[in-house]
């Protein structure tokens, strides 16, 4: 029983380091903005972004080893810019966020890394629910990726 737990922990640690290394490779504005826009899409999956969800998302971004390669001020400013569009109109918010996410189409390595980050964000509260998974599947469709590759 203990061997299984150690194996699981080792695999999780390896996967986390791999994700961290991949994100570091794509440190650029398009990747940053697509990742933040995907976070907003996942946060808005239930139809609205509450102030609690915004705080939770920002807290996650601040604590995330995977995103620490980016300046926090840029992340917060762009997240607020995208979420303001959701506050104005949910459909417009989705369209605008997907437009930003779509910038990674054709860059499979960056797009796949962004989707992995998105999945981590969706599961950060311990419950990667169906609405959040649906948002990530829509992101995959926008990027021309197979959602099944990510367990969705």
N, C-alpha and C positions, 0 to 999 in steps of 0.2 A: 504494500500500500504506500509506504513512504517513498519507494523508488518512483512510483507514478507521479507523486507530487513534485519530487525533485526534477523529474524529466519535464513536467509541465512548466515549472518555474524557469528552468533553463531555456526551454523553447520560447517562453514569453519574453525572457530577457534578451534572447537573440533576436527575436522579431522586433522588439522595441529598438534595439541598437541599429538594426537594419533600416527601420523607418527613420530614425534620427539621421543616419548617414545619407539616406536618399533625399530628405528634406534639405539638408545642408547643400547638396549638389544643385538644387534649383532655387537658390536664394536670388530671386529677381522680382521685380514689381508685378508682372503678370501672375507668377505663382503665388505671391503673397495675396494679391487681390482675389484671385480665384479661390484660394483656400478660405479666406475670410467670407467671401460671398457664399461659399458652400456651407460654412458654419451658420450663416444667417438663414439659409434655406432650411437647414435641419432644425434650427431654433424656432422657425415659423411653421414647422410642419403641422402643428395643431390648429393653425388658422390665425394665430396672433403671436406677437412677441411681447411678453410682459416685461416689466422692469426687472423682475426677479430672473427671468431667462437671460436678459441682457447682462445682468451682473454675473450670473453663473457662467455664461459664455466667456465674458472678459476674464473672470477668475480662472477659468480653465486655460485660456490662452496665455495668461500670465504664468501659470504653473507648468505648462506643457514643455517638456524637454524638446519635443519635436518642433515647436515653433519659437523657441528661444533665440534662434539665429536671426529673428526679425526684431526691429525696434518696436517696443510696445506701443509707443505713441502712434506709429503708423497703423498698427493693427487696430487700435481702439478707434482712431479717426475714420478709417475705412469701414469698420464694422458699423459705427454710428451712421455713416453716410448711407450704407446699404439698408440698415434696419429702418431708417427714416422713411425710405420708400415703401417698406412694408406697412409702416404706421399710416402712411397716406392712403395706400390701397394695396391689399394683399396681392392681387393679380399683377399690378405694376411692379411691386417688390420682387415677385417671382421672375417676371420677365427681365428686369434689370439685373438681378443676381445671376440668372442663367446666361445672360449676355456676357457677363464677366467670366463666369465659369467656362463658357465656350471658347474663350481665348486660348485654352490649353488643348483644344481639339487638334489632333495631328501630332501632338507631342506626347506620345503614349507614356513615356517614362514619367514625365511630370504629372500627367493626368492621373495615372495609376497611383502615384504617391499622394496626390491631393485627395483621391477617393479613400485611400487608406486612412488619411488624417481625418477625413469626414466621418468614417466609421468609428474611429476612436472617440471623436467628439460626441457622436450619437450615443455611444455606450458609456460616456463618462459619468452619467448619473446612475449607472448600474442597470438601466433598462433601455435597451435599443429597441424601441417599440415599432409597431407596424407603420405608423405615420412617418417616423424618422427614416425607416428603411425605404419606404416609398419615395421619400425625398432623395435619398442617395441613389435609388434606381433611376430616377428622373435625371439626376446628374450624370450617371453612367450613360444613359441614352443620349444625352446632349453631347457627350464626348465620344460617342461611338464605341463605348466599352461594354463588355459582357458583364452584367451585374453578377452573374453566377460565379465569376472569377473572384468575387469578394464575399461569397457566401450569402448573397442576397437573393 
